[in-house]
Amino acid sequence: MTERLADISARITGIRQLGAVVNAMKGIAAARAHMARSQVDVVDSYAATIAAAMANAIGPRTDPRENLDADSDRTGLLVFCAEQGFAGAFSERVLDSLPKDLTPETLFLIGTRGLSIIAARGITPHWAGPLPSHTNGIPKLADDATKAIYHAVGSGRITQLDVVYTGWTSGRPALLRQRLFPLDLSNLTATKTDRPLTQISETALLDSLGQDYFHAQVCKAALHAFAAENEARMEAMSSAGSQIGRELEAFQAKLRRVRQEAITAEIIELGTGAAQARK
């Protein structure tokens, strides 16, 4: 009986330690998600500033829709998956949304966890990279991804690019797919002012601004994916915490029952011993 009590007590201690780890992971995920969400607004403001500059450079005389390449069929995909585990089916949902006829040579994948899952499916992306563990590493990630994408465009591997990432709406994950390249200049707010005087050509100016705008959009998608992964981890840790709480209650009830049985057995043993002593 004593060994049984010791085993149950040890199990309770282990469950409490696991609960502490789960709570810590939940807290870290919450802090990272909050940081990413606050930085998305900053990136949006930066991208809006660049977009306004591009609109001014184009001027009212240019039809921005002429820059689109809607007929191309060599579409690359920049896909954001989870970097780490304990995020439920986060990466699986993203990968399951990809086309069945996906061409690996046009796939750019970010997230170590997602890379391991898609590798198990027999697919090797053209380029892959890890999602940073902190948001201050995202601009460097965007630099690396941008270089790989531009190289693929330059070599004719792709002529346009879509980004696939997970947002978070009303407490639920939402998969988003958006066009990143070529830049959809039709989304720029038309300017009614005259085009400003510049010392470089319009094409060179738009190319330079377009690169910065593209970089900002990659950073924005990365921040959304980063936040969504951590929010998914928070949800998974909340479910794990609830399960740990239920198991802890069950083992504590079991410990009380076993203790009561031990006390009852001792009383019976003492009573039996006393009765035999009187005979």
C-alpha positions, 0 to 999 in steps of 0.5 A: 500500500505504501508503494502504491501511495508513493507511485501515485504521489510521484505521478502527481508531481510529474503531472504538476511539472508538466503543467508548469512546462505547458503554462510556460510554453503558453505564456511564451507563445502569447508574448510572441503572438502579441509582439508580431501583431503589433509589428504587423501595423508597422509593416502595413504603414511602411508598405503604405508609404512605399505604395503612395510613393509608387502611385505618385511616381506613376502619376494619373496618366498611367494605367497600372493594370498594364503591368499585370501578367495574368496569362502566365502559368508558371506560378510560384508559391511562397508557403508559410508553415510552422517552425516548431511542433506543439501547434496542432495541425497548423502545418497540415492545414496549410499543406493540404490547401496546396494544389494537387498538381503542385510543382516542387520546382516552383515551391518556396517553403518556410518553416522547419516543421512544415518542411519535415511534413512535406518531405514525408509526402515525397515533395522537395521544395525548390527553396526552404528556410526556417521561420525565426524564433523571434520577430527581429529575425523576419527582415533577414528571412525576407531578404533570403526569400526575396533573393531566392525568388528573384533568382527563380524569376531571372532564370525563368523558373517562375513568372509570378508568385502567390503567398500562402499563409495563415491568419487568425480571425475570431479565434480561428485560423484562416488560410490566405492566398495573395498575389505577390509578384508581379505587383498589382499596381491596380491596388495603389490609390490613384494620385491626382497630382502631377508626377514629381520631377525625378533624376532617374527613369520611371522604370528604374524608380518603380523597380527600386520602390517595387523591391522595397514593397515586395520585401514589406509584403513578405515581412507582413506575411511572415509576421502573420504566419509567426503570430498565427503559429504561436496562437495555434500553440496557445490553443494547443497548450490550453487544451493540454492544460485542461487535460492535465488539470483533469488528470491531476484531479483524477490522481488526487482523488485516487490518492485520497481514496488510497490513503483512506483505504490505507487508514481503514486497513490499519484500523482494521489491523489494529482492531484485530490485533487488540481483539486477539490480545484479549483472548 
